[in-house]
Amino acid sequence: MSNSGYNEHNIEVLEGLEPVRLRPGMYIGTTESAGLHHMVYEIVDNAVDEALAGFCDEITVSILQGDGIRVQDNGRGIPVGIHPTKGIPAVEVVFTVLHAGGKFGGENSGYKVSGGLHGVGASVVNALSTHLDVEVHSNGTKHVMSFEKGETTKALTQAGTTDYRGSIITFRPDPTIFEETVYDFRVLKARLQEIAFLTKGLKIILRDEREGQEQERVFQYEGGLRQFVEHINKDKDPIFKEIFYVEQEKDGIAVEIALQYNDGFTESIYTFANNIHTIEGGTHLVGLRSAMTKTINDYGRKFNVLKDADGNLTGEDVREGLACVISVKLGNPQFQSQNKIKLTNPEVRTPVETIMNEYFAYFLEENPGVGKIIIEKALMAQRARDAAKKARELVRRKNVLDGGRLPGKLADCSEKDPSKSEIYIVEGNSAGGSAKGARSPKTQAVLPLRGKILNVEKSRLDKILVNEEIKSLITAFGTGIHEDFDVEKLRYHKIILMTDADVDGSHIRTLLLTFLYRFMPQLITGGYVYIAQPPLFKIEKGKEEYYIYPGEGRNGHELDDFFASGQVTREGVRAIQRYKGLGEMNADQLWDTTMDPDRRILKKVDLSDAFEADLIFTQLMGDKVEPRKEFIYANYANVVNLDV
């Protein structure tokens, strides 16, 4: 294909680059792991834009030795001609000027559909990298250019002839900007697989070239969203075989939807705009939900499957067990922020709603057995919702009668400012006693739980709300749940899960995370949930004491690796204590190792990949045993010296 209609005149400039290194969080959201991986997505999104325009069918992403990244595509190649107003090569404008790209010029734009709306992706990645190299292969000529921390260090030059066509971007994130610069193959795999599902036929290759970690995955899905839904339900039990699918365009908005129900109790809806995962939904999600509720109620009334006595099914009823992907493509997407977590275009809702109403109604009428199954499941959800409502009302009334009394087991802090307050969730009275004795009463609250909380992955809301331990959590947090949830009422801005460093402790932590993910995901996306890291071992030698924590070496070999490091020799060591439970520590030890804000290790729980999180919770906590076995077999080699 020729480069017709795509040249230096397509590159428009809005403003400069200076603020990026000063305030990187404004452009990539965070300098933690999520921001590090977001750098890759910004470059990949530009390559995907070429695919959406019909000029690219293969993208290769490589993690290099030393944690650099190389992204290669076979698109048209970034324009290399002199920019008409800047007087420098267009490729240099793309990588050194904010809001520069082929996505702003209306009819003169290089792209009709693009995920990289703001045009800051390439320049931000450049600004936050120690080195960035560009190769452009187009019209038989290879051009190269280099940058350091956003500044041009090697001007654009010709580097011979080429038979290849496309762009190759290589960069290394700046360790003075990011808290860590180690890329996670699993995280990149999940996002690139999403993109392949969303772009039918596009081949995406992910390679890990780091020594000892060499691996490769290839993603290509001719079935697109249908295969995406199959993948979501692969560890669940669909309640009917058919997958509803529609792909239509209305008022300039391209709408693609696929869905299928499973026998679970949670909804899994993934929304995308121009292939960007809008994790907080937006106007396309509003249109989808409204259409589904109306269509299912209308169908039930029309064919007398839904009786007058049943009343109307709510959106919550009809979405129980729903696995759905909606992807919209539009010329001028508006997002809530540069991280593109929520689509705000008001004109998107009506096309989605209209298309879904029409084609989902056809689907139900052509598959009456499926329609009946969906309504029967929704009616069961309705009955459970009514029971849950009564349970909530009982909880509310009890709180009013008790004057909003907090759980009796809670040792609250005296600080009233939530931003300065934190709560430790611990298992059992023994650990609770140690934690209460160790804490700083002004800012640290402690809530001991009795044993293992309910596995919410296998339970409906009505059963969940009568569980005493879950009620204690909800009451202590103060936010309410479901439609009552209000993050502004959160009483602690650090919720710290502190469980024993053994199998039971890991299980309890997973149960807690499952509850938070399924019923209070805003606490995770808001950055309020943390995992404490108590030590695995205490070593005494002479008058000195040393603590060894998880992650300080190979998993299961932390003790051997500690001695191998040469910090301390084994000779003369008086006693090595293995901590299996927090209750084994006295208060001073627990404070020094795990609760002192100046010395403790906390891991923030993030939701950078909701799709992968959904699959893992389903595997670990769902009804099906086989996926759990497969997960264990695939990962057992990473678990050594397991205490049983």
C-alpha positions as CSV (number, residue, x, y, z in Angstrom):
1,M,0.0,0.0,0.0
2,S,1.2,3.6,-0.7
3,N,1.6,6.4,1.8
4,S,-1.1,8.4,0.0
5,G,-2.9,10.8,2.3
6,Y,-0.4,10.4,5.2
7,N,2.6,12.7,5.3
8,E,4.2,15.6,7.2
9,H,1.2,17.8,6.6
10,N,-0.9,15.4,8.8
11,I,1.2,16.2,11.9
12,E,-0.4,19.0,13.9
13,V,1.1,20.7,16.9
14,L,-0.8,21.9,20.0
15,E,1.8,22.6,22.8
16,G,5.2,21.8,24.2
17,L,6.8,18.9,26.2
18,E,8.4,20.5,29.3
19,P,6.0,19.4,32.1
20,V,6.3,15.7,31.5
21,R,9.4,14.9,33.5
22,L,8.3,17.3,36.3
23,R,4.8,15.7,36.7
24,P,4.8,12.3,35.0
25,G,1.7,11.2,36.9
26,M,-0.4,13.7,35.1
27,Y,0.4,11.9,31.8
28,I,0.7,8.2,32.7
29,G,-1.3,8.1,35.9
30,T,1.4,6.8,38.2
31,T,5.1,6.1,38.3
32,E,4.5,2.7,39.9
33,S,4.2,-0.6,37.9
34,A,1.0,0.4,36.2
35,G,2.6,3.5,34.7
36,L,5.6,1.6,33.6
37,H,3.5,-0.8,31.6
38,H,1.4,2.1,30.3
39,M,4.5,3.3,28.5
40,V,4.3,0.1,26.3
41,Y,0.6,0.5,25.7
42,E,1.1,4.1,24.4
43,I,3.5,3.0,21.7
44,V,1.5,-0.2,20.9
45,D,-1.7,1.9,20.6
46,N,0.0,4.0,17.9
47,A,0.8,0.8,16.0
48,V,-2.8,-0.5,16.5
49,D,-4.1,2.8,15.0
50,E,-2.2,1.8,11.8
51,A,-4.0,-1.6,12.0
52,L,-7.4,0.1,12.4
53,A,-6.6,2.3,9.4
54,G,-5.9,-0.9,7.4
55,F,-2.2,-0.5,6.9
56,C,-0.7,-2.9,9.5
57,D,-1.4,-6.6,10.3
58,E,1.5,-7.5,12.6
59,I,3.0,-6.0,15.7
60,T,5.9,-7.4,17.7
61,V,6.6,-6.4,21.3
62,S,9.9,-7.5,22.8
63,I,11.2,-7.2,26.4
64,L,14.9,-6.7,26.0
65,Q,17.8,-7.6,28.3
66,G,18.0,-4.9,30.9
67,D,14.2,-4.3,30.7
68,G,14.1,-2.2,27.6
69,I,11.2,-2.5,25.2
70,R,11.1,-2.7,21.4
71,V,7.8,-2.3,19.5
72,Q,7.8,-3.1,15.8
73,D,4.9,-2.8,13.3
74,N,4.5,-3.2,9.6
75,G,2.5,0.0,9.1
76,R,3.2,2.9,6.8
77,G,6.1,4.3,8.9
78,I,6.1,7.6,10.8
79,P,6.3,10.5,8.3
80,V,9.9,11.8,8.0
81,G,9.4,14.9,5.9
82,I,9.9,18.4,7.2
83,H,6.9,19.6,9.2
84,P,5.4,22.6,7.5
85,T,5.3,24.9,10.6
86,K,8.0,23.5,13.0
87,G,10.7,23.2,10.3
88,I,12.0,19.8,11.7
89,P,11.2,16.3,10.6
90,A,7.7,15.2,11.4
91,V,9.0,12.1,13.3
92,E,10.9,14.4,15.6
93,V,7.8,16.5,16.2
94,V,5.9,13.3,17.2
95,F,8.5,12.4,19.8
96,T,9.4,15.8,21.2
97,V,6.2,17.8,21.2
98,L,3.1,17.2,23.3
99,H,-0.2,16.9,21.4
100,A,1.5,16.2,18.1
101,G,0.3,13.4,15.9
102,G,-1.8,12.4,12.9
103,K,-5.0,12.5,14.9
104,F,-6.2,16.1,15.2
105,G,-6.7,17.4,11.7
106,G,-10.3,16.4,11.0
107,E,-10.6,15.6,7.3
108,N,-6.9,16.0,7.0
109,S,-6.2,13.6,9.8
110,G,-4.0,10.6,9.2
111,Y,-6.5,8.4,11.0
112,K,-10.3,8.3,11.0
113,V,-10.3,6.2,14.2
114,S,-7.7,6.4,16.9
115,G,-7.2,5.4,20.5
116,G,-4.3,7.9,20.9
117,L,-6.6,10.9,21.1
118,H,-4.4,13.2,23.1
119,G,-1.3,12.7,20.9
120,V,0.9,12.7,23.9
121,G,1.8,9.0,23.9
122,A,5.1,9.0,21.9
123,S,6.4,12.2,23.3
124,V,5.6,11.2,26.9
125,V,7.3,7.8,26.5
126,N,10.3,9.6,25.0
127,A,10.5,12.1,27.9
128,L,10.3,9.4,30.5
129,S,13.0,7.2,28.9
130,T,16.7,7.3,29.4
131,H,17.1,6.4,25.7
132,L,14.7,6.1,22.8
133,D,15.7,5.0,19.3
134,V,13.4,5.2,16.2
135,E,13.7,3.4,12.9
136,V,11.4,4.3,10.1
137,H,11.2,2.0,7.0
138,S,9.2,3.6,4.2
139,N,9.5,4.0,0.4
140,G,12.6,1.8,0.3
141,T,14.6,3.9,2.7
142,K,15.6,3.4,6.3
143,H,15.8,6.4,8.6
144,V,17.1,6.4,12.2
145,M,16.9,8.9,15.0
146,S,17.8,8.9,18.8
147,F,16.8,10.7,21.9
148,E,17.8,10.9,25.6
149,K,15.2,12.0,28.2
150,G,13.2,13.6,25.5
151,E,16.1,15.5,23.9
152,T,17.3,14.8,20.4
153,T,20.8,13.3,20.5
154,K,21.0,12.0,16.9
155,A,19.3,13.9,14.1
156,L,17.2,12.0,11.6
157,T,19.5,10.4,9.1
158,Q,19.2,8.0,6.2
159,A,20.7,4.6,7.0
160,G,20.5,2.8,3.7
161,T,17.9,1.1,1.7
162,T,15.3,-1.4,3.0
163,D,12.7,-3.9,1.7
164,Y,10.8,-3.6,5.0
165,R,7.9,-1.1,5.8
166,G,7.0,0.1,9.2
167,S,8.3,1.7,12.4
168,I,10.6,0.2,15.2
169,I,10.6,2.0,18.5
170,T,13.1,1.0,21.2
171,F,13.1,2.6,24.7
172,R,14.4,2.1,28.2
173,P,12.3,3.6,31.1
174,D,14.1,6.1,33.3
175,P,14.9,4.5,36.7
176,T,15.0,8.0,38.3
177,I,11.3,8.5,37.3
178,F,9.8,5.0,37.9
179,E,9.8,3.2,41.2
180,E,10.6,0.0,39.4
181,T,11.7,-0.7,35.8
182,V,11.2,-4.5,35.6
183,Y,8.5,-5.4,33.1
184,D,6.0,-8.2,33.9
185,F,5.5,-10.6,30.9
186,R,2.2,-11.7,32.3
187,V,0.8,-8.2,32.5
188,L,1.9,-7.3,29.0
189,K,0.5,-10.7,27.7
190,A,-2.9,-10.0,29.1
191,R,-3.2,-6.5,27.5
192,L,-1.8,-7.6,24.1
193,Q,-4.2,-10.5,24.1
194,E,-7.1,-8.1,24.7
195,I,-5.9,-6.0,21.7
196,A,-5.7,-9.1,19.5
197,F,-9.3,-10.1,20.5
198,L,-10.5,-6.6,19.6
199,T,-8.8,-6.3,16.3
200,K,-9.8,-9.3,14.2
201,G,-7.0,-10.8,12.2
202,L,-4.2,-8.6,13.7
203,K,-1.2,-10.7,14.7
204,I,0.6,-9.7,17.9
205,I,3.8,-11.3,19.0
206,L,5.2,-10.9,22.5
207,R,8.7,-12.0,23.2
208,D,10.7,-12.0,26.4
209,E,14.4,-11.8,25.5
210,R,15.8,-11.5,29.1
211,E,18.3,-14.1,30.0
212,G,16.6,-17.1,31.7
213,Q,13.1,-15.8,31.0
214,E,13.0,-16.4,27.2
215,Q,9.5,-17.1,26.0
216,E,7.1,-16.1,23.2
217,R,3.4,-15.8,22.8
218,V,1.4,-15.2,19.6
219,F,-2.1,-13.8,19.5
220,Q,-4.4,-13.7,16.5
221,Y,-8.1,-14.1,16.6
222,E,-10.2,-14.2,13.4
223,G,-13.3,-14.6,15.6
224,G,-12.7,-11.4,17.5
225,L,-15.1,-10.6,20.3
226,R,-16.8,-14.0,20.0
227,Q,-13.5,-15.6,21.0
228,F,-13.0,-13.0,23.7
229,V,-16.3,-14.0,25.3
230,E,-15.4,-17.7,25.0
231,H,-12.1,-16.9,26.8
232,I,-13.9,-15.0,29.6
233,N,-16.1,-18.1,30.2
234,K,-13.5,-20.7,29.7
235,D,-13.3,-21.6,33.4
236,K,-17.1,-21.0,33.9
237,D,-20.2,-22.9,32.9
238,P,-22.2,-21.1,30.2
239,I,-25.9,-21.7,30.6
240,F,-26.5,-21.8,26.8
241,K,-24.2,-22.5,23.9
242,E,-25.0,-19.6,21.6
243,I,-23.0,-16.4,21.7
244,F,-24.9,-13.2,20.8
245,Y,-22.9,-11.1,18.4
246,V,-23.7,-7.8,16.6
247,E,-21.5,-5.5,14.5
248,Q,-23.2,-2.4,13.2
249,E,-22.6,1.3,12.5
250,K,-25.0,4.1,13.3
251,D,-24.5,7.9,13.2
252,G,-20.8,7.4,12.5
253,I,-20.3,5.2,15.6
254,A,-19.2,1.6,15.0
255,V,-20.6,-0.8,17.6
256,E,-19.5,-4.4,18.2
257,I,-21.0,-6.5,21.0
258,A,-20.7,-10.1,22.1
259,L,-22.2,-11.8,25.1
260,Q,-23.0,-15.1,26.8
261,Y,-24.3,-16.0,30.2
262,N,-22.7,-18.3,32.7
263,D,-24.1,-19.9,35.9
264,G,-22.1,-17.5,38.2
265,F,-23.3,-14.7,40.3
266,T,-21.1,-11.8,39.1
267,E,-21.1,-9.8,35.9
268,S,-18.0,-9.5,33.7
269,I,-18.5,-6.6,31.3
270,Y,-15.4,-5.3,29.4
271,T,-15.8,-2.0,27.6
272,F,-13.5,-0.5,24.9
273,A,-13.4,2.6,22.9
274,N,-11.1,2.6,19.9
275,N,-9.5,-0.5,21.4
276,I,-8.7,1.4,24.7
277,H,-10.0,-0.5,27.8
278,T,-12.3,2.0,29.5
279,I,-12.2,0.2,32.9
280,E,-14.8,2.6,34.4
281,G,-17.1,2.3,31.5
282,G,-18.8,5.4,30.2
283,T,-21.6,6.3,27.8
284,H,-21.3,3.1,25.8
285,L,-21.8,1.0,28.9
286,V,-24.8,3.1,29.9
287,G,-26.4,2.5,26.5
288,L,-25.6,-1.2,26.7
289,R,-27.1,-1.7,30.2
290,S,-30.2,0.3,29.5
291,A,-30.9,-1.6,26.3
292,M,-30.4,-5.0,27.9
293,T,-32.8,-4.3,30.8
294,K,-35.5,-3.0,28.5
295,T,-35.1,-5.7,25.8
296,I,-35.2,-8.6,28.4
297,N,-38.3,-7.1,30.2
298,D,-40.1,-6.5,26.9
299,Y,-39.3,-10.0,25.6
300,G,-40.5,-11.5,28.9
301,R,-43.8,-9.6,28.7
302,K,-44.4,-10.2,25.0
303,F,-44.0,-14.0,25.3
304,N,-45.5,-14.3,28.8
305,V,-42.3,-15.6,30.3
306,L,-42.4,-12.8,32.8
307,K,-45.6,-12.6,34.8
308,D,-47.2,-9.5,36.1
309,A,-46.6,-10.7,39.7
310,D,-42.9,-10.8,39.0
311,G,-42.7,-7.1,38.5
312,N,-39.9,-5.6,36.3
313,L,-36.4,-7.1,36.4
314,T,-33.7,-4.6,37.3
315,G,-30.4,-4.1,35.5
316,E,-28.7,-5.9,38.4
317,D,-31.1,-8.9,37.9
318,V,-30.5,-9.3,34.2
319,R,-26.7,-8.9,34.4
320,E,-26.1,-11.7,36.9
321,G,-23.7,-14.2,35.3
322,L,-23.2,-12.0,32.2
323,A,-20.0,-12.2,30.2
324,C,-20.0,-9.4,27.7
325,V,-17.6,-7.3,25.6
326,I,-18.6,-4.1,23.9
327,S,-16.3,-2.2,21.6
328,V,-17.1,1.1,20.0
329,K,-15.1,3.0,17.4
330,L,-15.5,6.7,16.8
331,G,-13.7,9.6,15.2
332,N,-13.4,11.9,18.2
333,P,-13.4,10.0,21.4
334,Q,-13.5,12.0,24.7
335,F,-12.0,10.4,27.7
336,Q,-12.1,11.4,31.4
337,S,-8.3,11.6,31.6
338,Q,-5.1,10.8,29.7
339,N,-5.4,7.3,31.2
340,K,-8.6,6.9,29.2
341,I,-10.5,5.1,31.9
342,K,-14.0,6.4,31.0
343,L,-15.6,7.4,27.7
344,T,-17.6,10.6,28.0
345,N,-19.0,11.2,24.5
346,P,-22.7,11.7,25.0
347,E,-23.5,10.9,21.3
348,V,-22.3,7.3,21.8
349,R,-25.2,6.2,24.1
350,T,-28.1,6.3,21.6
351,P,-26.4,4.3,18.8
352,V,-25.4,1.6,21.2
353,E,-28.8,1.5,22.8
354,T,-30.6,1.4,19.4
355,I,-28.4,-1.3,17.9
356,M,-28.6,-3.4,21.1
357,N,-32.4,-3.1,21.4
358,E,-33.0,-4.2,17.9
359,Y,-30.5,-7.0,17.4
360,F,-30.7,-8.5,20.9
361,A,-34.5,-8.6,20.5
362,Y,-34.0,-10.6,17.3
363,F,-31.6,-12.9,19.0
364,L,-34.1,-13.7,21.9
365,E,-37.0,-14.2,19.5
366,E,-34.9,-16.5,17.3
367,N,-33.7,-18.4,20.3
368,P,-36.7,-18.7,22.6
369,G,-35.0,-21.4,24.8
370,V,-32.2,-19.0,25.5
371,G,-34.6,-16.1,26.3
372,K,-36.4,-18.3,28.8
373,I,-33.1,-19.4,30.5
374,I,-32.0,-15.8,30.8
375,I,-35.3,-14.7,32.4
376,E,-35.4,-17.6,34.8
377,K,-31.8,-16.8,36.0
378,A,-32.8,-13.1,36.3
379,L,-35.9,-14.1,38.4
380,M,-33.6,-16.1,40.7
381,A,-31.4,-13.1,41.0
382,Q,-34.4,-10.9,41.7
383,R,-35.5,-13.1,44.6
384,A,-31.9,-13.0,46.0
385,R,-31.8,-9.2,45.6
386,D,-35.1,-8.9,47.5
387,A,-33.6,-11.0,50.3
388,A,-30.4,-9.0,50.2
389,K,-32.4,-5.7,50.4
390,K,-34.1,-7.0,53.6
391,A,-30.7,-8.0,55.0
392,R,-29.4,-4.5,54.3
393,E,-32.4,-2.9,55.9
394,L,-31.9,-5.0,59.0
395,V,-28.2,-3.8,59.1
396,R,-29.3,-0.2,58.6
397,R,-31.9,-0.4,61.4
398,K,-29.4,-2.1,63.7
399,N,-26.9,0.6,63.0
400,V,-29.5,3.3,63.8
401,L,-30.5,1.6,67.0
402,D,-26.9,1.1,68.0
403,G,-26.1,4.7,67.1
404,G,-23.9,3.6,64.2
405,R,-21.9,1.4,66.5
406,L,-18.7,-0.1,65.0
407,P,-17.9,-3.8,65.4
408,G,-17.1,-4.8,68.9
409,K,-13.9,-6.5,67.9
410,L,-12.6,-3.3,66.2
411,A,-9.9,-1.4,68.1
412,D,-10.4,1.9,66.4
413,C,-7.9,4.7,66.1
414,S,-8.4,8.2,67.6
415,E,-7.6,10.1,64.3
416,K,-10.7,11.3,62.6
417,D,-9.1,12.3,59.3
418,P,-9.4,9.3,57.0
419,S,-6.4,10.3,54.9
420,K,-4.2,9.8,58.1
421,S,-6.0,6.7,59.3
422,E,-5.4,3.0,58.5
423,I,-6.9,-0.3,59.4
424,Y,-5.2,-3.6,59.7
425,I,-7.4,-6.7,58.9
426,V,-5.9,-9.7,60.8
427,E,-6.9,-13.3,61.3
428,G,-7.8,-14.6,64.7
429,N,-7.6,-13.3,68.3
430,S,-4.0,-14.2,68.8
431,A,-2.8,-12.1,65.9
432,G,-5.4,-9.5,66.8
433,G,-3.9,-9.3,70.3
434,S,-0.4,-8.8,69.1
435,A,-1.5,-6.2,66.5
436,K,-3.5,-4.3,69.1
437,G,-0.5,-4.2,71.4
438,A,1.9,-3.2,68.6
439,R,-0.2,-0.5,66.9
440,S,0.0,3.3,67.1
441,P,-3.5,4.0,68.6
442,K,-3.7,7.5,67.1
443,T,-3.6,6.4,63.4
444,Q,-3.9,2.6,63.3
445,A,-7.0,0.5,63.8
446,V,-7.1,-3.3,64.1
447,L,-10.0,-5.6,63.1
448,P,-9.5,-9.3,63.9
449,L,-11.6,-11.7,61.9
450,R,-12.6,-15.1,63.1
451,G,-11.3,-17.7,60.7
452,K,-12.0,-17.6,57.0
453,I,-14.6,-15.3,55.6
454,L,-17.2,-16.6,53.1
455,N,-16.0,-17.3,49.6
456,V,-18.1,-14.7,47.8
457,E,-17.3,-16.1,44.4
458,K,-19.7,-19.0,45.1
459,S,-22.4,-17.0,46.9
460,R,-25.2,-14.5,46.1
461,L,-25.5,-11.2,47.9
462,D,-28.2,-12.2,50.3
463,K,-26.0,-15.0,51.8
464,I,-23.0,-12.6,51.8
465,L,-24.7,-9.9,53.8
466,V,-25.6,-12.2,56.7
467,N,-22.0,-13.3,57.2
468,E,-20.8,-11.8,60.4
469,E,-17.2,-11.3,59.3
470,I,-18.3,-9.6,56.1
471,K,-20.7,-7.4,58.0
472,S,-17.9,-6.4,60.3
473,L,-15.8,-5.4,57.3
474,I,-18.6,-3.4,55.7
475,T,-19.4,-1.6,58.9
476,A,-15.8,-0.8,59.7
477,F,-15.0,0.6,56.3
478,G,-18.2,2.8,56.4
479,T,-18.7,2.9,52.6
480,G,-21.7,0.6,52.3
481,I,-22.0,-1.8,49.5
482,H,-23.4,-2.0,45.9
483,E,-25.9,0.8,45.3
484,D,-25.2,2.1,48.8
485,F,-21.4,2.3,48.2
486,D,-19.9,5.8,48.8
487,V,-16.1,6.1,48.8
488,E,-16.4,9.5,50.4
489,K,-17.6,7.7,53.6
490,L,-14.4,5.5,53.7
491,R,-13.1,5.8,57.3
492,Y,-9.5,4.7,56.5
493,H,-7.4,5.5,53.4
494,K,-5.2,2.5,54.0
495,I,-6.8,-0.9,54.3
496,I,-4.0,-3.3,55.1
497,L,-4.5,-7.1,54.9
498,M,-2.1,-8.6,57.4
499,T,-2.3,-12.4,57.4
500,D,0.1,-15.2,58.5
501,A,2.9,-16.2,56.1
502,D,1.6,-19.7,55.6
503,V,-1.0,-21.5,53.5
504,D,-4.0,-20.6,55.6
505,G,-2.9,-17.0,55.7
506,S,-2.6,-16.9,51.9
507,H,-6.0,-18.4,51.6
508,I,-7.6,-15.9,54.0
509,R,-5.9,-13.0,52.1
510,T,-7.3,-14.4,48.8
511,L,-10.8,-14.6,50.2
512,L,-10.5,-11.0,51.4
513,L,-9.3,-9.8,48.0
514,T,-12.1,-11.7,46.3
515,F,-14.6,-9.9,48.4
516,L,-13.1,-6.5,47.8
517,Y,-12.7,-7.1,44.1
518,R,-16.2,-8.4,43.5
519,F,-18.1,-6.0,45.8
520,M,-15.9,-3.0,46.5
521,P,-13.6,-2.7,43.5
522,Q,-13.5,1.1,43.9
523,L,-11.3,0.6,47.0
524,I,-8.7,-1.2,44.8
525,T,-8.9,1.1,41.8
526,G,-8.7,4.1,44.3
527,G,-5.4,2.7,45.7
528,Y,-6.7,2.1,49.3
529,V,-5.9,-1.6,49.6
530,Y,-2.5,-2.9,50.7
531,I,-0.9,-6.2,51.8
532,A,1.5,-6.2,54.8
533,Q,4.7,-8.1,54.5
534,P,5.6,-9.8,57.9
535,P,9.0,-11.4,58.0
536,L,9.5,-15.1,57.3
537,F,12.5,-15.6,59.6
538,K,14.4,-13.9,62.5
539,I,18.1,-14.7,62.7
540,E,20.0,-14.0,65.9
541,K,23.8,-13.8,65.8
542,G,25.7,-12.4,68.7
543,K,23.7,-9.3,69.9
544,E,22.3,-8.7,66.4
545,E,18.9,-9.6,65.0
546,Y,18.1,-9.9,61.3
547,Y,14.7,-10.3,59.7
548,I,14.1,-11.9,56.3
549,Y,11.1,-10.9,54.3
550,P,9.2,-12.6,51.3
551,G,10.7,-11.5,48.0
552,E,14.3,-11.1,49.4
553,G,15.5,-13.9,47.2
554,R,14.0,-16.8,45.3
555,N,10.5,-17.8,46.5
556,G,11.0,-20.5,49.1
557,H,14.8,-20.0,49.2
558,E,14.9,-16.7,51.0
559,L,17.0,-18.1,53.9
560,D,19.6,-19.7,51.7
561,D,19.8,-16.6,49.6
562,F,20.3,-14.4,52.6
563,F,23.3,-16.4,53.8
564,A,24.6,-16.7,50.2
565,S,24.6,-12.9,49.9
566,G,27.4,-12.7,52.5
567,Q,25.6,-10.3,54.8
568,V,25.8,-12.8,57.6
569,T,27.6,-16.2,57.8
570,R,25.9,-19.3,59.3
571,E,28.7,-19.8,61.8
572,G,27.8,-18.6,65.2
573,V,24.1,-18.1,64.5
574,R,22.2,-18.9,67.9
575,A,18.7,-19.6,66.6
576,I,16.8,-19.3,63.4
577,Q,13.1,-18.6,64.1
578,R,10.5,-19.3,61.3
579,Y,7.5,-17.1,61.8
580,K,4.4,-19.1,60.8
581,G,1.9,-16.8,62.5
582,L,1.7,-13.2,63.6
583,G,0.6,-14.4,67.0
584,E,4.1,-15.8,67.5
585,M,5.6,-12.3,67.6
586,N,5.5,-10.1,70.6
587,A,4.1,-6.6,70.1
588,D,7.6,-4.9,69.8
589,Q,8.6,-7.3,67.1
590,L,5.4,-6.9,65.2
591,W,5.7,-3.1,65.3
592,D,9.4,-3.1,64.3
593,T,8.9,-5.5,61.4
594,T,5.4,-5.0,60.0
595,M,3.5,-2.0,61.4
596,D,6.1,0.8,61.9
597,P,5.4,3.2,58.9
598,D,9.1,4.1,58.7
599,R,10.3,0.5,58.4
600,R,7.4,-1.7,57.2
601,I,7.0,-3.1,53.7
602,L,3.5,-2.6,52.2
603,K,2.4,-3.8,48.7
604,K,-0.3,-1.8,47.1
605,V,-3.0,-3.9,45.4
606,D,-3.8,-2.5,41.9
607,L,-6.2,-3.4,39.2
608,S,-4.1,-2.6,36.1
609,D,-5.6,-5.6,34.4
610,A,-9.2,-6.3,35.3
611,F,-9.6,-9.0,32.7
612,E,-6.6,-11.0,34.1
613,A,-7.8,-10.5,37.7
614,D,-11.3,-11.8,36.8
615,L,-9.8,-15.0,35.3
616,I,-7.5,-15.6,38.3
617,F,-10.3,-15.1,40.9
618,T,-12.5,-17.5,38.8
619,Q,-9.7,-20.1,38.7
620,L,-8.8,-19.9,42.3
621,M,-12.2,-19.3,44.0
622,G,-14.8,-20.6,41.5
623,D,-16.8,-23.9,41.5
624,K,-14.8,-25.7,38.8
625,V,-11.9,-27.8,40.1
626,E,-10.1,-28.5,36.8
627,P,-8.9,-24.9,36.2
628,R,-7.6,-24.7,39.7
629,K,-5.6,-27.9,39.2
630,E,-4.2,-26.5,35.9
631,F,-3.2,-23.3,37.7
632,I,-1.4,-25.3,40.5
633,Y,0.4,-27.6,38.0
634,A,1.5,-24.6,36.0
635,N,2.8,-22.7,39.0
636,Y,3.9,-25.3,41.5
637,A,7.6,-24.9,40.5
638,N,7.5,-21.3,41.9
639,V,6.5,-22.6,45.3
640,V,9.3,-24.3,47.3
641,N,9.5,-25.3,50.9
642,L,5.8,-24.9,51.3
643,D,4.6,-25.2,54.9
644,V,1.6,-27.5,55.1
